[in-house]
Structure formats: C-alpha cells, structure tokens
Amino acid sequence: MSEQEHWEKEFDHKWASAAEHKEPSARARMLAARWKHNPPGPVPFRADPDPVAPRRSSWISTAVVLGCVAALILLIGYAQTRTSY
C-alpha cells in the first residue's frame, strides 16, 4: 500500500465534509457557555481602545533632524581643522 493510499484511508475529506453534524470547536463551546449567562455588549467595528493624543507637527521633527545633521557637519569640520595643523 502506497503512502498516498494510506493517507486517503486514514482521512477521507469527502466523508468528513459530508457529515451531518459538525461539532463546534472547544473555544466556540466555551464562548457559547460564557455568553449564555453574560452576553457581550455591542462593540463598534475596529473601535480605538483609547483616544490618541494629537501628533506634533512634522515640521518640528524635521527641524530637529536637520539641526542635528548641521551640528554633526560642523563638529566633523572642526575636528578636521584641528588635526590638519
């Protein structure tokens, strides 16, 4: 018996799909039991968990980055002039 034939006998997909009764998963059974006594409240679709604070302007971030780059260029230039003498 080949491996393929063994697998087909082990689990027949057509037979499993044709089953009259399909048992729900353990999680589905657990949630059904929990919600039977304490149903969940309505939740909006993709609701934000907490309100987000407004972001600062991107110009401030850009100015900080450009200022750091300029300071680094000046520092490297100063270091090169000190070592060239």
ABEGO torsion letter per residue (X at the ends): XBAAAAAAAABBAAAAAABABBBBBAAAAAAAAAAAABBBBBBBBGBBABBBBBBBBAAAAAAAAAAAAAAAAAAAAAAAAAAAX
